[in-house]
């Protein structure tokens, strides 16, 4: 089984995408061999209130068992805790926060409160370092990348927090991981969407230095092609059991280990 933790539907504010429907996502999953996906609503990170996007996402995915809801939460809004509860009630597997776009301190009290409430509802928290490379961004997309120091700080908040970091490069991952204690390291996992395969092969190097168990399968589709994670694993020197861990086993253990 392969589970993609970083897939989206919906329009992207900064460039036109040809088709961002659930049906298109499922066709791409079938083509690549992905069994399930954690799906967010792509435009919600720039909405003043993401609730409408969350409702649209829930309706759009309601007919598809393979697509798991990931709501967007903004802890700077009134009654934001109701949004976390709503996510849990509709069976969301996680919530997404975008502090760099939402205008809140990435390691501040609002973020810490949000992680705490999400953990109480057994929801993982997905944090994207970026959507696109800085060289590709629209001039109006002024948000900076999520700082590694913020993820380190958030990982120390409480023992049952579970943070899934997406779109992180090798330097970011090393800065987070080696700044945490062993127990804290277990609270964070990273998707492989932004890691280089051969010849640099950052994926294999990181699996050897910080452990293959810290990595999960993520594509960033539709902003990134869904073939890339599988191609990196095809070209890597990881043993078959290591590949299997990244494709689904690590995520299952990570979510269950609270």
N, C-alpha and C positions, 0 to 999 in steps of 0.2 A: 504494500500500500504506500502511496505517496500523498502527503498532505502539504498543501501550499498555505503558508501562514500570511502571505502578503499579496492578496489579490483584491481587485476593486471592480465595482461597476459605477456607472454615472459619469457625467461630464467632468472634464478637467478644465479649470478656469484659464490656463495659460497657453494651451494649444489644442487644436482640433484633433480628436481621436475618431477613427472611422466607425466603430461600433463598440459600445460599452455596456451592452445588455447582458443579463444572466445567460441567455441562450448562446451568445458569442463566447462568453467565458467557458461555458460547458463544452462547446465545440473545441476550443483550444485545449482544455483539460483532456478531452478524449484523444485529441491528436498527439499530445505529448505523453499521455499515460498517467495523468494526475487523477487520483481517486476522489479527494475531497479538497475543499479550500475554505480558509477563513476569509470572509469577504467584507470589505469596508465600502463606504460610499465616498467616492473620490472627491466630490466638491464640498463635502461637509466641513472640511478643515478651514474654509474661508467664510462660512456662513456665520452671521451674527448669532444665530441660534441653530445648532445642528439637529434639533428635534425633528424638524420637517424631513431632513435627509434620512434620519434614523427610521422614521415611519415609512418613508418611501423604500428604503432598503429592506425593511422587514416584509413589506408587501411583495416586493419583487422576488424575494428569495423563498417565500412561503411554500411554493410548489416544488422546491428542489431540495431533496434530502442531502445532497452532496455539498451544498453551499451553506456554510455556517455564518450566522450573523455576527458582525463586530461593530457595535455602535460607537459613535464619536461622542465624547464627553467634554464639556467645557466647564471646569470647576469655578469659573469666575461669574457664572450666571446664577440668578436666583433659582432656588429649588433644584440645583443640579443633582443633588442626591436622588431625587425622584427619577432622573434619567438613568442612573446606575441601576436602580430597582427595576425600572422598565426593561432595561437590557436583560437583567436576570430573568424577568418574567417571560420574555419571549424566547428564552433559551439561548441567548448569546453566549459564545465561548470566551469572549474577551471584550474589552473596550479599548478604544484608541484615544490618545491625547496628543495634541500638537502644540505644545507650549510656545514654540518659536513663532508660529503663525497666530496663535490665540492671544499673544501679548502678555503672557504670564511668565513669572520666573521659572525656569525649567527645573530648579531644585528647591523652590520655595514652599511655603506652607500649603498653598492651594494644591500643588502637585502631590505633596505628601498626604494631604487629606484625601485626595482622589484615589491614590493607591490604597490607602487604608480602607475606604468604603468598598472599593472593588474587591479587595481581598476578603472582606467580610461576606461578600456575595459569591465567593469562589470564582471570581472572574480574573483572568490574566489581563495584563495591561500591555498593549502594543505601542511602542514608541519608534517612530521613523526618524532616522538621522537626517534624511533629506528625501526629496522626490526625484530630483534631477541633478546632474552634475552642474556646478556653478557656471560652466561655459555654455550650457544649453538653456539656461533660465531666461525667462522673459524679463525685460527691464523692470517690470512692476512687481516681480517676485523678489522681494527684498529680505525675506526671512533668512537668518543665518542657520547653519547646520546645528543640530542638537549637540551640545558639548558633552564630551565623555565624562567630565567631572560631575555633571548633573546626574547621569545614570549611576555613577558610583555612589553619590549621596543618596539617591532614591533607593538603591539596593540595600542600604543600611537602615532604612526606615523601620522595618518590622520583619519578623522571621518568616511570615507566610506570604509575603509579596512575591508575585511571579511576573517578571518583566521580559517580554519578547522584543528584542531590538532588531529592527529591519534596516536594510540599506546602509550597513556599517562596513567600512573598510578595515583592513588589517590593523593599521595604527590605532584606530578608535577602539577596536576590540581588545587589543593588548593593553591600552591605557586603562580601560575599565577593569579588565580581568585581574591584572597584576596589582591593582590598587585595592583589591578586596580580600577579605579573609576567605578561608576555604568554605565556610558555611555561607557567606555572602555570595560567593561565586556561583553557588547552586541556585540562587534566586534569579539569575539572568541567563537567557540563551539568545543566540544570534542566528538570523537567517543568512543564507549564503549568496543572496542576490547581488551583493556589491563586492564579492571577493574574486580576485583574479585566479583563474586556473593556470595551467601551463602556458608559457614557460616560467613565469614568476611563481605560479602555484602557491599562492598565499593560503589557499584552502588546506592543502596537505600540510603545509608548515604549521598552521594554527592547530589543526587536528593533532599533530604530534606534540606541540608545546603546551597547549592548554586543555586538550582532550576532545575527542570527537563527540563526546556526550553533550557538549555545549552548543552544538549546531543543529539547525532545523532547515527544512526545505522551504524556500521562499522565492518568488519570481518578481514581484512588483508589477505584474500584468494589470492593465494593458499598457502602462507606460514603458515597460520593458518586455522583451520577448520571453515567453514561457519556456522556450527551449533551453535557455542559458544554464539554469541550475543542473539539469540533467547532463548537458554537455561537459560541464566542469567535473561532474562525478565520473563520467565516462573516461575523461582524460587523466583523472587523478590516479595516484598509486594506492588509494585506500583499499583495504580488503573488502570483500563482499559484505561482511557483517557490519563494517563501518559505514558503508553506503546505506545499508538497511536502517541503521540507527538514525542517520540524517533524514532519510525519506519519511519516517513516521515514528519509529520507536522512541527516539529522544523526546519528541513532543508529548507523546502519551505519558511517559514517565515524568516529564517536567510538570505537566498539568496536574497529575495525580499526586505528586509528592508535596503535599501541604502539611 
